[in-house]
Amino acid sequence: MKQSNLLFMSAAMMLASCGGTKDAGQNGTLIERSDIKIEGKRMTPEALWAMGRIGSVAVSPDEKQIAYSVAYYSVPENKSNNELFVMNADGSSNRQITRDSWQESQPVWIKDGKKIAFLCNESGSSQVWEMNPDGTERKQLTRYEGDIEGFAFSPDGKKLLFIAQVKTVQSTADKHPDLPKATGIIVTDLMYKHWDEWVTTAPHPFVADFDGNGISNVQDILDGEPYESPMKPWGGIEQLAWSPASDKVAYTCRKKTGLAYAVSTNSDIYIYDLATGKTENITEENKGYDTNPQYSPDGKYIAWQSMERDGYEADLNRLFVMNLATGEKRFVSRAFESNVDAFLWNKDSQSIYFIGVWHGETQIYNIGLADNDSLNRLTDGMHDYASLALCGDKLIAKRHSMSMGDEIYAVNNTRNGNAFAEAEQLTFENKQIYDQLEMGKVEARWMTTTDGKQMLTWVIYPPQFDPNKKYPTLLFCEGGPQSPVSQFWSYRWNFQIMAANDYIIVAPNRRGLPGFGVEWNEAISGDYGGQCMKDYFTAIDEMAKEPFVDKDRLGCVGASFGGFSVYWLAGHHDKRFKAFIAHDGIFNMEMQYLETEEKWFANWDMGGAYWEKDNATAQRTFANSPHLFVDKWDTPILCIHGEKDFRILANQAMAAFDAAVMRGVPAELLIYPDENHWVLKPQNGVLWQRTFFEWLDKWLKPAKQ
C-alpha cells in the first residue's frame, strides 16, 4: 500500500496550505492539514520548512489549464516529497492530482492536452509517466535502465528527448576486479570532482521513438563521447530544444575534458539532424558560454544566451538570435546592460520575452525583433520574476520577493499605454502561513560610496519596528561573487526570519553585482579586497548613523563570497562588529586556487596563479587572503561549512576556526558531513537557523536581567 501523503506531511507540513482554493477543505480536492498557530506572528525555522515550494509550471495546449509541481518537506522524516497540481488558467478550480510518497515532478502536457507527462520514481528509478489531468489512469511510458533526469516530447509527439547519465570514468573496481571493496579513487586528470560529487558519469541527451505507449530505438546523441549535455552542475532540459518540425535537436555542450574542461567556459550550441545523424556547431566563433537554445515557433530562427569571454562565468549574459536560412547572428539584447536570465519566444516569432535584473529587481522585458530590437519593460515593483510561459494574452510566471516565496502569476503580455503590465496572483500556496505572520518592512536606500558612486542597499526592519528603540543590526554580504542582491526569497538566508528575531538587516548591492551596468559588475574581478569591501563599510556606516541602529551591536554575516567577505572583514573592520558568521567562505586564497574544481573561476576572479610573481593582479589578490590578517582578529566568529562542498572545501572553515581559537577569539564551528555548498536536508536546515540565531543573540543582545 502506498504511504499516505497526509501522514507524510502531518508532522511538519501542518502549516502549509495547498493551491489556495477557498473550498479546498470542503470538496476534498486538496490535502487537508491541521492548523498551527504561530506564536507572536514571527517567522520561525519550522514555518519556513512547512512552506510548499512551487517548482515547474506548464500551460496546456489550449491555454485553459496550468499544471505545476510543489515540493513539501518533513522535518521529522528529514526528507521531501513532490506533488502535482492542476488549475484553470485564471487560478480557479485548483486541485491536487497526486497524493502519494513518490517523487512526481516536471509536468508536461502531451497528446493535445489530453494527458500530463511527468517524472516519477514509483518503479524504483526516475521514469516518464503519464496520467489524465485529473490524476487518473497513471501509466509508465519509459523503462530506461537508468534514471531519467529531464525530458521533452517532440512537437509532433512521435519522439522523446531525454537526459540520462552515462559512465565516462573507469572505476577502481573496473581496473582491479579482485578488489571489489576497495574505496580508493584513482585520479589521472582534472576535473575529478565537481560541486558535490566525484565525477564518474556525464549527462547525455537521448532521442527515442514514441508510439504513444512507450519508447524504442533509443539513440545517444553523444554516443561514445565523454562530454556533458546538459552541463553540470546546473544544466537541465532547458539546455536542449526541439525544432518545430521535430527533425532536429539543438543542444548545449562544452566538448572538453580534463584540464581543458577545468580552465574553460567555452560551450557551444550544436544542432543534431535526426535524419542524417550529423551535428553542426553554430557558435564556434564565440569563446565563452553559449547555452539554452530555443527555436522560434515558425522555425526560421534560433535564439540562445551567450557570454563573450572564455573563463569568465559571470560575463554579460547576452541574448543572440540566428537566422537559420542566412546564418546571420545578432546580439539583440544590446540595449539591456544586464544579464538575460531566461527568455521565451512570442508566438509570432517577431519578439522575445525575457527576465533580467536591474537595480535590485528582476522584471519582465520584451524585445521587438522587427523594430530594430526595441526594448520594452513590462513589469515593475519590489519583486523578482522567474520562468515564463505564454497563455493567451498573458504570461504565466513565478514571482517572489523578500517577503514572499514563489507563487504563480498571470501577467499581461503588453503594457497599457504608459502603465506597466498588470499581474494577477493565481496560486496561494502558503497563504495560510503568511496570514499568521507579520513581515518586516523592506526599504530601498541609495548611498554614496567612497568613490562617489550611488549604491542601492536594501534595509529590512523588524516587525512592529519602533524608531524610538535601538536595534542590533546585521550587514549581509552577498555570495556569487556576482549574484544580485535582488528581491530574492531564501529558505535559509531569509531576511524576514532575521527581522523576526529583532535584527535590522543591511543588504548592499556592493561592487561586483549585476543590474547596475557592466562596469559595476566587473569591478570585483581581481579585486576581492578592494572597492567591494569599501562598499560594505559604506553601507553599515551609513546605517549606523540612524538613531534606531545600535552601533555597539553590529553583526556581519555571509556565505560563499559572502563568507570570504566575513573572514576578510574580521581582519579589517576596526572594531565595528561584535559578531561574525561565515558560511562556506574562502579563508586561504592560495589553497582555494588549487582546491576549487572549476579552475576557470579561480583564474578569472583571482587574476591568475599565486606563483605568477610578475602578475600584479594575482599578487594583489593573494595579498588580500583573509588568513594573512588573523593577527587582527578580535571578534567572536561562527564558521559553518559542508564537507561535500567541492567548490570551497570544508578545510577552509576548519582552518579559520582553528586560527580563531589559537588566537583566543571566541569561536564556534558547525560542520555538515552530508551537505554541499547549500544546506538541503530539513533537520540540518533547522539546526542552521537555531545555531545562527543562538550565536548572534549571544553576542549582540544584552543578557536578560
MONOR-V581154 format. One record per residue. RES is the residue in one letter. NEAR is the number of other C-alpha atoms within 8 Angstrom. Layout:
BEGIN
{{RES | NEAR} {RES | NEAR}}
END
This chain:
BEGIN
{{M | 2} {K | 5} {Q | 8} {S | 9} {N | 9} {L | 9} {L | 8} {F | 11} {M | 12} {S | 10} {A | 10} {A | 13} {M | 14} {M | 12} {L | 14} {A | 14} {S | 14} {C | 12} {G | 12} {G | 12} {T | 10} {K | 5} {D | 6} {A | 11} {G | 10} {Q | 5} {N | 6} {G | 8} {T | 8} {L | 10} {I | 9} {E | 7} {R | 11} {S | 7} {D | 6} {I | 6} {K | 5} {I | 9} {E | 5} {G | 4} {K | 8} {R | 13} {M | 12} {T | 8} {P | 11} {E | 8} {A | 10} {L | 9} {W | 13} {A | 14} {M | 15} {G | 13} {R | 9} {I | 11} {G | 9} {S | 9} {V | 11} {A | 11} {V | 14} {S | 11} {P | 8} {D | 6} {E | 10} {K | 10} {Q | 11} {I | 13} {A | 14} {Y | 14} {S | 16} {V | 12} {A | 12} {Y | 14} {Y | 16} {S | 16} {V | 11} {P | 7} {E | 6} {N | 10} {K | 9} {S | 8} {N | 11} {N | 12} {E | 16} {L | 14} {F | 14} {V | 14} {M | 13} {N | 11} {A | 11} {D | 7} {G | 10} {S | 9} {S | 7} {N | 12} {R | 11} {Q | 14} {I | 11} {T | 9} {R | 8} {D | 9} {S | 10} {W | 9} {Q | 11} {E | 14} {S | 12} {Q | 12} {P | 15} {V | 9} {W | 14} {I | 11} {K | 7} {D | 7} {G | 10} {K | 9} {K | 12} {I | 13} {A | 12} {F | 12} {L | 16} {C | 14} {N | 11} {E | 8} {S | 7} {G | 5} {S | 10} {S | 13} {Q | 15} {V | 13} {W | 13} {E | 13} {M | 13} {N | 11} {P | 10} {D | 7} {G | 9} {T | 7} {E | 7} {R | 9} {K | 7} {Q | 10} {L | 11} {T | 9} {R | 6} {Y | 7} {E | 4} {G | 8} {D | 10} {I | 14} {E | 10} {G | 11} {F | 11} {A | 9} {F | 10} {S | 11} {P | 10} {D | 7} {G | 10} {K | 11} {K | 14} {L | 14} {L | 12} {F | 13} {I | 14} {A | 13} {Q | 10} {V | 8} {K | 8} {T | 8} {V | 7} {Q | 8} {S | 9} {T | 12} {A | 10} {D | 7} {K | 7} {H | 8} {P | 8} {D | 5} {L | 7} {P | 7} {K | 4} {A | 7} {T | 5} {G | 5} {I | 6} {I | 6} {V | 5} {T | 4} {D | 7} {L | 11} {M | 13} {Y | 10} {K | 11} {H | 13} {W | 12} {D | 11} {E | 8} {W | 7} {V | 10} {T | 10} {T | 9} {A | 13} {P | 14} {H | 15} {P | 13} {F | 12} {V | 12} {A | 12} {D | 11} {F | 12} {D | 8} {G | 5} {N | 6} {G | 9} {I | 13} {S | 7} {N | 6} {V | 9} {Q | 8} {D | 9} {I | 9} {L | 9} {D | 6} {G | 4} {E | 5} {P | 8} {Y | 13} {E | 12} {S | 14} {P | 16} {M | 12} {K | 7} {P | 6} {W | 5} {G | 10} {G | 10} {I | 12} {E | 8} {Q | 13} {L | 14} {A | 13} {W | 14} {S | 12} {P | 11} {A | 8} {S | 11} {D | 10} {K | 11} {V | 13} {A | 14} {Y | 15} {T | 17} {C | 13} {R | 13} {K | 8} {K | 7} {T | 11} {G | 9} {L | 9} {A | 8} {Y | 13} {A | 13} {V | 12} {S | 10} {T | 14} {N | 12} {S | 13} {D | 15} {I | 14} {Y | 13} {I | 12} {Y | 13} {D | 11} {L | 9} {A | 5} {T | 5} {G | 7} {K | 7} {T | 8} {E | 7} {N | 9} {I | 8} {T | 9} {E | 7} {E | 4} {N | 10} {K | 11} {G | 14} {Y | 15} {D | 15} {T | 12} {N | 12} {P | 16} {Q | 13} {Y | 13} {S | 12} {P | 11} {D | 8} {G | 10} {K | 10} {Y | 11} {I | 13} {A | 12} {W | 12} {Q | 14} {S | 12} {M | 12} {E | 10} {R | 10} {D | 11} {G | 13} {Y | 11} {E | 10} {A | 6} {D | 8} {L | 10} {N | 12} {R | 13} {L | 12} {F | 13} {V | 12} {M | 11} {N | 11} {L | 9} {A | 5} {T | 5} {G | 7} {E | 7} {K | 8} {R | 7} {F | 9} {V | 12} {S | 12} {R | 7} {A | 7} {F | 7} {E | 10} {S | 14} {N | 12} {V | 13} {D | 8} {A | 10} {F | 11} {L | 10} {W | 11} {N | 11} {K | 6} {D | 7} {S | 10} {Q | 9} {S | 12} {I | 13} {Y | 12} {F | 13} {I | 15} {G | 13} {V | 14} {W | 11} {H | 8} {G | 12} {E | 12} {T | 14} {Q | 15} {I | 12} {Y | 13} {N | 12} {I | 13} {G | 12} {L | 11} {A | 7} {D | 6} {N | 6} {D | 10} {S | 9} {L | 11} {N | 7} {R | 9} {L | 13} {T | 10} {D | 6} {G | 5} {M | 7} {H | 14} {D | 13} {Y | 12} {A | 10} {S | 9} {L | 12} {A | 11} {L | 10} {C | 11} {G | 6} {D | 7} {K | 10} {L | 13} {I | 12} {A | 13} {K | 12} {R | 13} {H | 15} {S | 13} {M | 13} {S | 9} {M | 7} {G | 11} {D | 11} {E | 13} {I | 11} {Y | 13} {A | 13} {V | 12} {N | 11} {N | 9} {T | 6} {R | 11} {N | 7} {G | 4} {N | 5} {A | 6} {F | 10} {A | 12} {E | 8} {A | 8} {E | 7} {Q | 10} {L | 11} {T | 10} {F | 12} {E | 14} {N | 12} {K | 10} {Q | 10} {I | 12} {Y | 8} {D | 7} {Q | 9} {L | 10} {E | 10} {M | 10} {G | 14} {K | 8} {V | 9} {E | 7} {A | 8} {R | 8} {W | 8} {M | 11} {T | 10} {T | 11} {T | 8} {D | 5} {G | 6} {K | 7} {Q | 8} {M | 11} {L | 13} {T | 13} {W | 13} {V | 12} {I | 14} {Y | 12} {P | 15} {P | 12} {Q | 5} {F | 7} {D | 6} {P | 7} {N | 6} {K | 6} {K | 9} {Y | 11} {P | 15} {T | 14} {L | 12} {L | 14} {F | 12} {C | 16} {E | 14} {G | 12} {G | 8} {P | 10} {Q | 10} {S | 9} {P | 11} {V | 11} {S | 11} {Q | 13} {F | 10} {W | 12} {S | 8} {Y | 7} {R | 8} {W | 5} {N | 10} {F | 10} {Q | 13} {I | 11} {M | 11} {A | 15} {A | 14} {N | 9} {D | 10} {Y | 13} {I | 15} {I | 15} {V | 15} {A | 13} {P | 14} {N | 12} {R | 10} {R | 12} {G | 13} {L | 15} {P | 15} {G | 13} {F | 11} {G | 9} {V | 10} {E | 6} {W | 11} {N | 14} {E | 10} {A | 11} {I | 13} {S | 11} {G | 12} {D | 14} {Y | 11} {G | 9} {G | 8} {Q | 10} {C | 14} {M | 11} {K | 10} {D | 13} {Y | 12} {F | 8} {T | 12} {A | 14} {I | 10} {D | 8} {E | 9} {M | 9} {A | 10} {K | 8} {E | 7} {P | 9} {F | 10} {V | 13} {D | 12} {K | 10} {D | 7} {R | 13} {L | 15} {G | 14} {C | 13} {V | 14} {G | 16} {A | 14} {S | 16} {F | 14} {G | 18} {G | 18} {F | 14} {S | 12} {V | 16} {Y | 15} {W | 14} {L | 9} {A | 13} {G | 13} {H | 8} {H | 8} {D | 5} {K | 7} {R | 8} {F | 12} {K | 13} {A | 13} {F | 14} {I | 14} {A | 17} {H | 13} {D | 18} {G | 18} {I | 15} {F | 14} {N | 10} {M | 11} {E | 9} {M | 7} {Q | 12} {Y | 12} {L | 7} {E | 10} {T | 12} {E | 13} {E | 11} {K | 12} {W | 13} {F | 11} {A | 13} {N | 13} {W | 12} {D | 11} {M | 15} {G | 13} {G | 12} {A | 9} {Y | 10} {W | 4} {E | 9} {K | 7} {D | 5} {N | 9} {A | 7} {T | 11} {A | 14} {Q | 12} {R | 10} {T | 15} {F | 11} {A | 7} {N | 10} {S | 13} {P | 14} {H | 9} {L | 8} {F | 11} {V | 12} {D | 7} {K | 8} {W | 11} {D | 7} {T | 12} {P | 11} {I | 14} {L | 13} {C | 16} {I | 12} {H | 14} {G | 17} {E | 13} {K | 14} {D | 15} {F | 16} {R | 12} {I | 14} {L | 14} {A | 13} {N | 6} {Q | 13} {A | 16} {M | 10} {A | 9} {A | 12} {F | 14} {D | 8} {A | 9} {A | 14} {V | 10} {M | 7} {R | 9} {G | 6} {V | 12} {P | 9} {A | 11} {E | 8} {L | 10} {L | 8} {I | 9} {Y | 9} {P | 7} {D | 7} {E | 13} {N | 12} {H | 15} {W | 6} {V | 10} {L | 7} {K | 9} {P | 12} {Q | 9} {N | 10} {G | 12} {V | 10} {L | 8} {W | 9} {Q | 10} {R | 9} {T | 8} {F | 9} {F | 9} {E | 8} {W | 9} {L | 11} {D | 8} {K | 9} {W | 11} {L | 12} {K | 9} {P | 6} {A | 5} {K | 3} {Q | 2}}
END
